[in-house]
């Protein structure tokens, strides 16, 4: 995808749908100062161009019985395949909410949701301890979310 050309109306629409992508077009139109049909046209274009990558629902994981939010910084051995191997180890794990390959002191930042610290201990053993590419990891248990996806207002 090339860099999209976005005007002030596009940016205003994006701010609105980041908070709630279920907001009716007539309400969006009022908020950003466009007609309803112009809002729908712009949203279609933003999706087609890949500016809006997905329309998702943010689930309250506490209601689902996975109340423990954990962030882990992981350092791996550096080699031609270690990043890909570790990335593959994370894919498909239901505990992994997000994982990013980053610069800095760590190589990966991982956000997990688990039902208990015991569940995290099992995950850590399977994914970190049993991974030959992992050099070290640091665990941070979230006490309270301050700002998160969908809470930009």
FENRA-V867179 format. One record per backbone hydrogen bond with DSSP energy under -1.0 kcal/mol. CO is the residue of the C=O (numbers start at 1). NH is the residue of the N-H. E is the energy in kcal/mol with one decimal. If there is no record, write none. Layout:
co | nh | e
CO | NH | E
CO | NH | E
This chain:
co | nh | e
7 | 11 | -2.4
8 | 12 | -2.1
9 | 13 | -2.5
10 | 14 | -2.7
11 | 15 | -2.1
12 | 16 | -2.0
13 | 17 | -2.7
14 | 18 | -1.6
16 | 20 | -2.1
20 | 23 | -1.3
24 | 28 | -2.4
25 | 29 | -2.8
26 | 30 | -1.7
27 | 31 | -2.2
28 | 32 | -2.4
29 | 33 | -1.6
29 | 34 | -1.6
35 | 39 | -2.1
36 | 40 | -2.4
37 | 41 | -2.4
38 | 42 | -2.5
39 | 43 | -2.7
40 | 44 | -2.3
41 | 45 | -2.3
42 | 46 | -2.9
43 | 47 | -2.1
44 | 48 | -2.6
45 | 49 | -2.6
46 | 51 | -1.6
46 | 52 | -1.8
47 | 50 | -1.1
59 | 61 | -1.2
61 | 66 | -2.7
62 | 65 | -1.2
68 | 114 | -2.7
69 | 142 | -3.0
70 | 112 | -3.4
71 | 140 | -2.9
72 | 110 | -2.6
73 | 138 | -2.5
74 | 107 | -2.6
74 | 108 | -2.2
75 | 135 | -2.8
75 | 136 | -1.4
81 | 85 | -2.7
82 | 86 | -2.6
83 | 87 | -2.6
84 | 88 | -2.4
85 | 89 | -1.7
86 | 90 | -1.3
87 | 91 | -1.6
90 | 93 | -1.8
93 | 96 | -1.3
95 | 113 | -2.1
98 | 111 | -3.2
100 | 109 | -2.3
107 | 102 | -2.7
108 | 74 | -2.4
109 | 100 | -2.4
110 | 72 | -2.6
111 | 97 | -2.9
111 | 98 | -1.5
112 | 70 | -2.4
114 | 68 | -2.3
116 | 120 | -1.8
117 | 121 | -2.6
118 | 122 | -2.1
119 | 123 | -2.3
120 | 124 | -3.4
121 | 125 | -2.2
122 | 126 | -2.5
123 | 127 | -3.2
124 | 128 | -2.0
124 | 129 | -2.4
125 | 130 | -1.7
128 | 131 | -1.1
131 | 134 | -1.4
133 | 77 | -3.1
136 | 75 | -3.1
138 | 73 | -2.5
140 | 71 | -3.1
148 | 151 | -2.4
